[in-house]
Amino acid sequence: MGADIKMSARMLLEILAGTRTLQEFGEGYDFERRGNPFRRMLDQGKLISEVTVEHHPEKDDDVVTIGFRGPDPAVSPFEIDNTGD
C-alpha cells in the first residue's frame, strides 16, 4: 500500500534551501492538472518510509525517489469497523 514519488535531486535541494518556491515546484510537476502528490499521500495517511538517490553521471541531475508507506494510524483518519465480527 505504498507509493513512490520521483523528482529532481536539484529541485529538492533548491526547495529545502529556500531558493525555489513550492509554487514553482508545482508548476514544474503539473500540480494543477494532477494535484500535489505529497498532499495526496498525507491525505491518505501515508508517511515517508525511504528516500533513495539514483545517480546519473551522464545527466546534469540525479533522481530522488521518495517512498511512502501507509496508512499510518498516527496521521490517518480514525475508522471504526462496523462489519460486526
C-alpha positions in Angstrom: 0.0 0.0 0.0 3.0 2.3 -0.5 3.8 4.7 -3.3 6.8 6.4 -4.8 7.3 10.0 -5.9 10.3 10.7 -8.2 11.8 14.2 -8.6 14.9 16.0 -9.5 17.6 16.0 -6.8 18.5 19.6 -7.6 14.8 20.6 -7.3 14.5 19.0 -3.9 17.7 20.8 -2.7 16.5 24.1 -4.0 13.2 23.7 -2.2 14.9 22.8 1.0 17.3 25.7 0.6 14.5 28.2 0.0 15.7 29.2 -3.4 12.7 27.7 -5.2 9.1 28.0 -4.1 6.6 25.3 -3.7 4.6 27.1 -6.4 7.5 26.8 -8.8 7.8 23.1 -7.9 4.1 22.6 -8.6 4.2 24.3 -11.9 7.1 22.1 -13.0 5.3 18.9 -11.9 1.9 19.9 -13.2 0.1 20.0 -9.8 -2.7 22.0 -11.4 -3.8 19.0 -13.5 -2.7 16.1 -11.3 -2.7 17.6 -7.9 0.1 17.7 -5.3 1.3 14.1 -4.8 2.7 14.9 -1.4 -0.7 16.3 -0.3 -2.4 13.1 -1.7 0.0 10.9 0.3 -0.7 12.8 3.5 -4.4 12.8 2.9 -4.2 9.0 2.5 -2.4 8.8 5.8 0.9 7.7 4.2 4.3 8.7 5.7 7.7 8.8 4.1 9.4 5.4 4.5 12.5 5.8 2.5 14.5 8.2 0.3 16.9 7.0 -2.4 19.1 8.8 -4.9 19.7 7.4 -8.4 22.9 8.8 -9.7 23.0 9.7 -13.4 26.6 10.9 -14.2 25.7 11.3 -17.9 23.0 13.9 -17.0 23.1 17.2 -15.2 20.9 15.9 -12.3 20.1 12.9 -10.2 16.7 11.5 -9.3 15.4 11.3 -5.8 12.7 8.7 -5.1 10.6 9.2 -2.0 8.8 6.1 -0.9 5.7 6.2 1.2 4.1 3.5 3.4 0.8 3.5 5.0 -1.7 4.2 6.0 -0.1 5.1 9.3 -2.5 5.3 12.3 -0.8 8.5 13.6 -1.9 10.5 10.6 -4.8 8.6 9.2 -8.5 9.3 9.9 -9.9 7.2 12.7 -12.2 4.5 11.3 -14.4 2.0 13.1 -15.0 -1.4 11.6 -18.8 -1.9 11.6 -18.8 -5.3 10.0 -19.9 -7.0 13.3 -17.2 -9.7 13.6 
